[in-house]
């Protein structure tokens, strides 16, 4: 799934001693399209240390 990075969002970001962590929250990912949409935001982050879904 290709998306414009500007149209993607991450729900939460924290910054600590270990660097940034990105969190994506979703009620359900039973639908393949929902899962792809939610993961696309995390996959678009090039400088990630940890992504949590």
One Martini backbone bead per residue (centre of mass of N, CA, C, O) as a GRO file, in nm:
protein
   53
    1UNK     BB    1   0.091   0.040   0.028
    2UNK     BB    2   0.059   0.359  -0.104
    3UNK     BB    3   0.147   0.671   0.055
    4UNK     BB    4   0.125   0.971   0.168
    5UNK     BB    5   0.283   1.089   0.439
    6UNK     BB    6   0.078   1.324   0.503
    7UNK     BB    7  -0.171   1.099   0.540
    8UNK     BB    8  -0.025   1.007   0.789
    9UNK     BB    9  -0.047   0.849   1.123
   10UNK     BB   10   0.044   0.873   1.465
   11UNK     BB   11  -0.072   0.841   1.783
   12UNK     BB   12   0.219   0.797   1.930
   13UNK     BB   13   0.501   0.972   2.096
   14UNK     BB   14   0.816   0.894   2.239
   15UNK     BB   15   1.087   1.027   2.454
   16UNK     BB   16   1.404   0.888   2.542
   17UNK     BB   17   1.696   0.730   2.611
   18UNK     BB   18   1.621   0.522   2.356
   19UNK     BB   19   1.436   0.716   2.217
   20UNK     BB   20   1.199   0.665   1.990
   21UNK     BB   21   0.844   0.592   2.010
   22UNK     BB   22   0.586   0.424   1.827
   23UNK     BB   23   0.221   0.442   1.824
   24UNK     BB   24  -0.043   0.212   1.739
   25UNK     BB   25  -0.403   0.233   1.743
   26UNK     BB   26  -0.650  -0.042   1.743
   27UNK     BB   27  -0.931  -0.222   1.770
   28UNK     BB   28  -0.894  -0.360   1.473
   29UNK     BB   29  -0.736  -0.611   1.219
   30UNK     BB   30  -0.924  -0.801   1.045
   31UNK     BB   31  -0.890  -0.605   0.827
   32UNK     BB   32  -0.658  -0.574   0.586
   33UNK     BB   33  -0.685  -0.264   0.533
   34UNK     BB   34  -0.640  -0.174   0.822
   35UNK     BB   35  -0.365  -0.297   0.867
   36UNK     BB   36  -0.219  -0.149   0.637
   37UNK     BB   37  -0.280   0.138   0.734
   38UNK     BB   38  -0.146   0.117   1.017
   39UNK     BB   39   0.143   0.022   0.918
   40UNK     BB   40   0.221   0.253   0.721
   41UNK     BB   41   0.298   0.462   0.933
   42UNK     BB   42   0.539   0.301   1.055
   43UNK     BB   43   0.695   0.241   0.782
   44UNK     BB   44   0.747   0.562   0.719
   45UNK     BB   45   0.958   0.550   0.942
   46UNK     BB   46   1.308   0.600   0.927
   47UNK     BB   47   1.387   0.681   1.255
   48UNK     BB   48   1.337   0.417   1.406
   49UNK     BB   49   1.340   0.214   1.703
   50UNK     BB   50   1.024   0.187   1.786
   51UNK     BB   51   0.733  -0.009   1.717
   52UNK     BB   52   0.385   0.001   1.831
   53UNK     BB   53   0.077  -0.212   1.792
   0.00000   0.00000   0.00000
